[in-house]
Amino acid sequence: MIFVTLGTQDKGFVRLLQAIDREILKGNIKEKVIVQAGYTKYTSKNMEILDLISPDEFDDLMDKSDLVITHGGAGSILSAIKKDKTVIAAARLKKYKEHTNDHQRQLIREFSDKGYILELRDFNKLDKLLEKAKVFKPRKFLSNTDNMIALISDYIEKDNHVSWYNKCREVLLYLLFGGMTTVINIFSFLSLRYFNISIYISNVIAWVVSVLFAFITNKLFVFESRNKTFKDDIRESFYFFGFRILSLFFDMAFMFLLVQILSVQELFSKVLANILVILLNYVFSKIFVFRK
């Protein structure tokens, strides 16, 4: 029996099940296939597909299996190699929206390089890996392997720059586009002031221009919000502009305090006000506006 486990990720991994289905139809897989699919929605007449199962059921299926095909979750891989199972592992990838980053690829590579599992990189070559699995002798899991697992965890969480970037990506992009928004705001403000337009009117117009830029970049690149309905898009727009109006009042009040009361130079005051606004807007967008 082949046991396929996709963990409990809240994103689907249809690619892997499609690849397995193709091999069944080709006759390369003749054993019974049972799938713990989690949140992956897939229908097949060739496999028994279960959603979420209890730990006892999971262990029972793992014990009965001759081959385990899994995603790159550390828990799934460890559960299999601790039972000396032959394992084929395939990484969920960000570009297919199967995960938020590509750390599974790196984790699988570590286990594969050390001889514990087989890595499935090309889903069109699963048939060749199935043949290899028949003669593959996995490295035996020993208690001192905990040190290796600790090293892998450290590699993924601390030393790997791709994983570090993915963890910090949202904030880094927000700061990048926030900086660009600030430049657009200040440039628009100074351009209007050059023509002797009122400081407050200049502030409002500069805000409108910069907030349009901020909405587009925040939605598409920072928070990567992809709504399923037009109603959700309207909700996002309403909340985004509503909170930006609130931050505009903070901006204007801060400018009034610095320029009119404390007699601070206009440009310096504008920069300080924008720093405050960027921080406020990140909090508002993150918590109330955009939903992944």
C-alpha positions as CSV (number, residue, x, y, z in Angstrom):
1,M,0.0,0.0,0.0
2,I,1.2,3.5,-0.8
3,F,0.4,6.2,1.8
4,V,0.3,9.8,0.6
5,T,0.3,12.5,3.2
6,L,0.0,16.2,2.5
7,G,-0.1,17.4,6.1
8,T,-2.4,20.1,7.4
9,Q,-1.3,23.1,5.3
10,D,-4.1,25.5,4.5
11,K,-3.1,25.5,0.9
12,G,-3.7,22.8,-1.7
13,F,-1.1,20.5,-3.3
14,V,-3.0,19.3,-6.3
15,R,0.1,19.0,-8.5
16,L,1.4,16.0,-6.5
17,L,-1.9,14.1,-6.6
18,Q,-2.3,14.7,-10.3
19,A,1.2,13.2,-10.8
20,I,0.3,10.1,-8.8
21,D,-3.0,9.8,-10.6
22,R,-1.1,9.8,-14.0
23,E,1.2,7.0,-12.9
24,I,-1.8,4.9,-11.7
25,L,-3.5,5.4,-15.1
26,K,-0.2,4.4,-16.9
27,G,0.0,1.2,-14.8
28,N,3.2,2.3,-13.0
29,I,1.4,2.2,-9.7
30,K,-0.6,-1.0,-9.1
31,E,-0.8,-0.8,-5.3
32,K,-3.7,0.7,-3.3
33,V,-3.2,4.4,-2.7
34,I,-4.6,6.1,0.4
35,V,-4.3,9.9,0.6
36,Q,-4.4,12.1,3.7
37,A,-5.2,15.2,1.7
38,G,-5.7,17.8,4.4
39,Y,-7.1,20.9,2.8
40,T,-6.2,19.8,-0.8
41,K,-9.4,19.4,-2.7
42,Y,-9.1,16.6,-5.3
43,T,-11.3,13.9,-6.7
44,S,-10.1,10.6,-8.1
45,K,-11.5,7.2,-8.8
46,N,-8.0,5.7,-8.5
47,M,-7.2,6.7,-4.9
48,E,-8.9,6.6,-1.5
49,I,-8.8,10.3,-0.4
50,L,-9.3,11.3,3.2
51,D,-9.3,14.8,4.5
52,L,-8.0,15.1,8.1
53,I,-7.4,12.0,10.1
54,S,-6.6,11.3,13.8
55,P,-3.0,10.7,14.9
56,D,-3.9,7.0,15.5
57,E,-5.2,6.6,12.0
58,F,-2.2,8.3,10.6
59,D,0.2,6.0,12.5
60,D,-1.8,3.0,11.4
61,L,-1.6,3.9,7.7
62,M,2.0,4.7,8.0
63,D,2.7,1.3,9.6
64,K,0.8,-0.5,6.9
65,S,2.4,1.3,4.0
66,D,5.2,0.0,1.8
67,L,6.0,3.4,0.3
68,V,5.2,6.9,1.7
69,I,4.8,9.9,-0.7
70,T,4.8,13.2,1.1
71,H,5.1,16.9,0.9
72,G,8.1,18.6,2.4
73,G,6.7,19.0,5.9
74,A,9.3,18.1,8.5
75,G,6.7,16.3,10.7
76,S,5.6,14.1,7.8
77,I,9.1,13.2,6.7
78,L,10.3,12.4,10.3
79,S,7.2,10.3,11.0
80,A,8.1,8.1,8.0
81,I,11.9,7.8,8.4
82,K,11.5,7.0,12.1
83,K,9.5,3.9,10.9
84,D,12.2,3.1,8.3
85,K,9.8,3.7,5.5
86,T,10.9,4.4,1.9
87,V,9.9,8.0,1.3
88,I,9.4,10.1,-1.8
89,A,9.1,13.8,-0.9
90,A,8.0,16.6,-3.1
91,A,8.2,20.3,-2.1
92,R,5.3,22.7,-2.1
93,L,6.4,25.8,-4.0
94,K,5.5,29.4,-3.6
95,K,5.1,30.1,-7.4
96,Y,2.2,27.6,-7.5
97,K,0.7,29.1,-4.3
98,E,1.2,25.9,-2.4
99,H,3.2,27.6,0.3
100,T,4.3,31.1,1.4
101,N,7.9,30.3,0.6
102,D,10.2,27.5,-0.8
103,H,11.7,26.3,2.5
104,Q,10.4,22.7,1.8
105,R,12.7,22.4,-1.2
106,Q,15.7,23.1,1.0
107,L,14.5,20.8,3.8
108,I,13.9,17.9,1.4
109,R,17.3,18.5,-0.2
110,E,19.0,18.1,3.2
111,F,17.2,14.8,4.0
112,S,17.9,13.5,0.5
113,D,21.6,14.4,0.5
114,K,22.0,12.5,3.8
115,G,20.4,9.4,2.3
116,Y,17.1,9.3,4.2
117,I,14.6,10.0,1.4
118,L,14.2,10.3,-2.3
119,E,13.5,13.8,-3.7
120,L,10.9,14.3,-6.4
121,R,11.9,17.4,-8.3
122,D,10.3,16.8,-11.8
123,F,6.7,15.7,-11.4
124,N,6.9,14.3,-14.9
125,K,9.6,11.8,-13.9
126,L,7.7,10.2,-10.9
127,D,7.7,6.9,-12.8
128,K,11.6,6.8,-12.7
129,L,11.6,7.6,-9.0
130,L,9.0,4.9,-8.3
131,E,11.4,2.4,-9.9
132,K,14.3,3.7,-7.9
133,A,12.2,3.4,-4.7
134,K,11.9,-0.3,-5.2
135,V,15.6,-0.8,-4.6
136,F,16.3,2.3,-2.4
137,K,17.8,1.5,1.0
138,P,17.1,4.5,3.2
139,R,19.6,5.4,5.9
140,K,18.5,4.2,9.3
141,F,17.2,6.7,11.7
142,L,19.2,6.8,14.9
143,S,18.6,8.6,18.2
144,N,21.6,10.8,17.6
145,T,20.0,12.0,14.4
146,D,18.3,14.6,16.6
147,N,21.5,16.6,16.2
148,M,21.1,16.5,12.5
149,I,17.5,17.6,12.7
150,A,18.6,20.5,14.9
151,L,21.1,21.5,12.3
152,I,18.5,21.4,9.6
153,S,16.1,23.5,11.6
154,D,18.9,26.0,12.3
155,Y,19.8,26.0,8.6
156,I,16.2,26.7,7.5
157,E,15.3,29.2,10.2
158,K,18.5,31.2,10.7
159,D,21.2,30.5,8.2
160,N,19.3,30.3,5.0
161,H,19.0,33.7,3.4
162,V,16.0,32.8,1.2
163,S,14.0,31.7,4.2
164,W,15.1,34.8,6.1
165,Y,14.0,37.0,3.2
166,N,10.6,35.2,3.0
167,K,10.0,35.8,6.7
168,C,10.9,39.5,6.4
169,R,9.6,40.0,2.9
170,E,6.3,41.7,3.7
171,V,8.0,44.3,6.0
172,L,10.9,44.9,3.6
173,L,8.5,45.5,0.7
174,Y,6.3,47.7,2.8
175,L,9.3,49.8,3.8
176,L,10.4,50.0,0.1
177,F,7.1,51.1,-1.2
178,G,6.5,53.2,1.9
179,G,9.7,55.0,1.1
180,M,8.6,55.5,-2.5
181,T,5.2,56.7,-1.3
182,T,7.0,59.2,0.9
183,V,9.1,60.5,-1.9
184,I,6.0,60.9,-4.1
185,N,4.2,62.6,-1.3
186,I,7.0,65.0,-0.5
187,F,7.7,65.7,-4.2
188,S,4.1,66.5,-4.9
189,F,3.9,68.7,-1.7
190,L,7.0,70.7,-2.6
191,S,5.9,71.1,-6.3
192,L,2.6,72.6,-5.1
193,R,4.2,74.8,-2.6
194,Y,6.5,76.1,-5.3
195,F,3.4,77.6,-6.9
196,N,2.5,79.2,-3.5
197,I,-0.5,76.9,-3.0
198,S,-1.6,76.7,0.6
199,I,0.3,74.3,2.8
200,Y,-2.8,72.5,3.8
201,I,-4.2,72.2,0.2
202,S,-0.8,71.0,-0.9
203,N,-0.8,68.4,1.8
204,V,-4.2,67.1,0.8
205,I,-3.4,66.8,-2.9
206,A,0.0,65.2,-2.2
207,W,-1.8,62.7,0.1
208,V,-4.3,61.8,-2.7
209,V,-1.6,61.1,-5.2
210,S,0.5,59.1,-2.8
211,V,-2.4,57.1,-1.4
212,L,-3.4,55.9,-4.8
213,F,0.2,54.7,-5.4
214,A,0.2,53.1,-1.9
215,F,-3.1,51.2,-2.5
216,I,-1.9,49.6,-5.7
217,T,1.5,48.6,-4.4
218,N,0.2,47.4,-1.1
219,K,-2.5,45.3,-2.6
220,L,-0.4,43.7,-5.4
221,F,3.1,43.4,-4.0
222,V,3.2,43.8,-0.2
223,F,0.1,41.9,1.1
224,E,-0.6,40.1,-2.2
225,S,-4.3,40.3,-1.6
226,R,-6.3,38.3,-4.2
227,N,-10.0,38.6,-3.6
228,K,-12.5,36.2,-5.0
229,T,-15.4,38.7,-5.3
230,F,-15.8,42.3,-6.4
231,K,-17.5,42.9,-3.0
232,D,-14.2,42.1,-1.2
233,D,-12.3,44.5,-3.5
234,I,-14.8,47.2,-2.6
235,R,-14.4,46.4,1.1
236,E,-10.6,46.6,0.9
237,S,-10.8,49.9,-1.0
238,F,-13.2,51.4,1.5
239,Y,-11.2,50.4,4.6
240,F,-7.9,51.3,3.0
241,F,-8.9,54.8,2.1
242,G,-10.8,55.2,5.3
243,F,-7.7,54.4,7.4
244,R,-5.6,56.6,5.1
245,I,-8.0,59.5,5.8
246,L,-7.5,58.8,9.5
247,S,-3.7,58.9,9.1
248,L,-4.1,62.1,7.0
249,F,-5.6,63.8,10.1
250,F,-2.6,62.5,12.1
251,D,-0.3,63.9,9.4
252,M,-2.0,67.3,9.3
253,A,-2.2,67.6,13.1
254,F,1.5,66.7,13.4
255,M,2.4,69.2,10.7
256,F,0.4,71.9,12.5
257,L,2.2,71.1,15.8
258,L,5.6,71.2,14.3
259,V,5.3,74.1,11.9
260,Q,2.8,76.4,13.5
261,I,3.5,75.8,17.2
262,L,7.1,74.6,17.4
263,S,8.3,76.5,14.3
264,V,10.1,73.6,12.8
265,Q,11.3,73.8,9.2
266,E,8.6,72.6,6.8
267,L,10.6,69.9,4.9
268,F,11.9,68.3,8.1
269,S,8.4,68.4,9.6
270,K,7.0,66.7,6.5
271,V,9.6,63.9,6.7
272,L,8.9,63.2,10.4
273,A,5.1,63.2,9.8
274,N,5.5,60.7,7.0
275,I,7.5,58.3,9.2
276,L,4.7,58.4,11.7
277,V,2.1,57.8,8.9
278,I,4.0,54.9,7.4
279,L,4.0,53.1,10.8
280,L,0.3,53.7,11.4
281,N,-0.6,52.7,7.9
282,Y,1.3,49.4,8.1
283,V,-0.6,48.5,11.3
284,F,-4.0,49.5,9.8
285,S,-3.3,47.6,6.5
286,K,-2.0,44.5,8.2
287,I,-4.7,44.1,10.8
288,F,-7.8,45.6,9.2
289,V,-7.6,45.9,5.4
290,F,-5.8,43.2,3.4
291,R,-6.6,39.5,3.8
292,K,-4.3,37.0,2.2
